[in-house]
């Protein structure tokens, strides 16, 4: 009975995330990517043994409110999933919740980088880590140049296999067959049979969640961010 309930809940969350009625007319996907909304994409999650983050992140899934706020949207998802103390929300009074509108309300957060600058240029990997830290999260920052493929895969899979910690990846879209520049989104699951990670893409008006090969994503985080002069990478986030 418990097994049936589990699979029923899993399929229900998949249905909510992949329902075509809530998706915009997104850009075509490269053949190297598997859309989560496909039957194959759904099956990859069912098979996955490293999917602890999927359930909490799917409950907090948001679309970035402008085309440079991918890091803010990803951070909001993770902070809410961690259950860290949130600021007051003007939209949802009297409830406190992290939103993209109140993410920069704290003085410590604005000291890292201003919302105006993020709206124009986005953020670097180091700034992503510092912004999460300013809200009380514990963050480990990894640049692509510092981890080989095995280390990259191992760190992310270990994270996805446990609750109450999350992984956010900073990668170059072009490297995985998308358009075109740097992007930030959470990783929600890993499928060992196909060696693919599930990215919950926060620019849902542009691309849906996709399964990407680990090696392709690794190459995508090894690209250089011209704003920082360093390679992109990923952050691991806990309370």
N, C-alpha and C positions, 0 to 999 in steps of 0.2 A: 504494500500500500504506500509506504513512504517513497519507494522508488517511483511509483506512478505519479505521486504528487510532485516530486522533484522534476521529472521530465515534463510534466504539464506546465510547471512554472517556467522552466527554461524555454519551452516552445512559445509560451505567452510573451515573454520578454523579447524573444527574437521577432515575433510577429509585430510588436509595437515598434521596434527599431527598423524593420524592413518593409513596413506597410507602404506600398507605392503611393497611397493617397497623401502621405505627409512629406514626400520627397519632391523637391523642385525638379525642373528639367535640367538635370546635371549634365556635365560634359561627358562625351564618350570615354570609356575606359580602355586603356591599353590591354592587349591580350595577356600581358604578364601579370595582371592584377585580377583577383577574383572578387566580384561584388558580394558583399555580405547578404544582399537582398536576393541572391540567387539560391536555388536549392542546394547547389554545391557549397556555397558560402555558409548556409545554415548548418549543413552537415559537418563542416569543419569545426564549428563551435561545439556541436554535440559530441564529437570525437575528442575534443581537447581535454587534456588533464591539467592544463595551466590556464585557468579561466576565472580565478577568484575575483579579479578586479572587474570583470565584465558586469556582474550583477549590480554592484554599487555605482559604477560609472554610467551604466545605461539608465539608471534612475535619475541621474543628474545631467544627462546629455543636453547640451545647448548648442545653438548656432552663434558664431561670432557676430557681433552687432555691426562691425565694419570690417573692411578687408585687411586691416592691419592688426586686428585684435585676436588673432589665433592663440597667442600666448596667454592673453587675459581669459579668454573663454576656457581654455584647457585648465588654467589654474583654478578658476571658479568651480569647475567640475570636481577637481581633485580635493580642494579645500572643503567643499560641501560633503563629498564622499567620506572624508576623514572625520567629519563632525567637529571641526575646530570652532571655537567661539567666533561667531560671525557678527559683522556690524549691522546696524539698523538698516532696513530696506524701506525706502520711501514708497516703492511700488506695493509692498506687501505688509504694511503696518497692520498690527503690532508685532509682526514676526521678523526675526533676525535671520538673514540668509545672505550668503555671498552672491552678488550679482556683478555683471560687467559694469554696471553704473556705479556701484559703491566700492569696487575693488581698490580704488586709489584714495579712499576716504582717510586712511591712516596716514599720519605725518611720516612715519617710518617708510611707508610704501612709496610716497611721493619723492622721498630723498633718493631712492634708487634710480628712478626715471619718471618723468612727468607723463600724465595721460595724453597730453597734447602731442608730445614727441612720439609716443607709442602709436598714436593714431596716424601719424605721418610715415613712420619708418619701421614700426614693429619693435622687437626687442632681440637682444642677443641671448645666447644660452646662459651666460653668466648672470645677466640681468634677470632672466627667468628664475634662476635659483635664488637670487637675492630677494626678488619680489615675493616668492613663496615663503622664504625665511622671515620676511617682515610680518607675515601673518601668523607666525608661531609654528610653522612646519619645519621639520628637520629634513635637510636636502643634501643629497650627494650629486655632484655635477661631474659628468664624464664627457670629455671631448673625443670625437671620433678618431683623432690621431693617436690616442692613448690606449685604445682597446682593439685587439684583433677580433676576427669574426667569432671565434669560439668564446672569448671572454664576453663579448657583446651579447651573444645568444644566452650564455649562462646567467649573466646578471639579470637580464630581463625575464627569463623563464623562472628563475628563483623568485623574483618579485611577483610575477603573475600567479605563482603557486600558493601564495600566502595572502591572508586578508590584512586590511589596514595598512597597506603600502601601495604606492602607485608609480607608474612609469610614464613620463611624458617625453616624446621624442621631437627633436629639431632636425629637419632633413630638407634636402633639396628635391623639390617635386620632380624636376626634369629627369633625375636619375632613376626614378621608379616609373617613368613613362607618363607623367602628368604635366600640366602647365602650371607654373614653370619655375617660380622662384622658391625662396626658403619658406618653410611652413612649420607649424608646431601643433601637435595633437596628442592625446593620450593613446597608449597601447592597452588593449583590453584582454587579449588572449593569445595563445600560441598553439599551433597544431603541429605535433611532432612528425606525423606521417609525411606532410608536405613541406615541413620546415618553413612555416609562414606565421607572421604576426598579423593580428587584427588591429587596424588603426581606426579609431572612432573619429573620423575627420570632422572638425568643428566648423568647417566652411561647407555646410550641408547644401547651400545653394549652388555649389560648384561641383563637389564630388561626394558620393555616398561613402559609408564605411567600407573598407576594402581589406582583403587579405593580401599581404605583400611578402615575397620571399625574403628570408632573413638576410641573405647575401646582398640582395638589392637594397634593402634598407640600410645595411651596414655601409655600403658604398655611398649611400645618400647622406649619411651622417659624417662621412670623411671629407665632404666638400667644405671649402673655405667660405665663411661668412665675411663678406667684404667690410661690414661695419666693425667687426671685432678684429679681423685679421687672423682669426683662429678657426679651427674646424668646428662644424656643428656637432651635435651629440645628443645626449639624453640626460634627464634627471630622475633620480629615484627619491620619492617623497614619503615620509612617515610623520606621525605626530611628534 
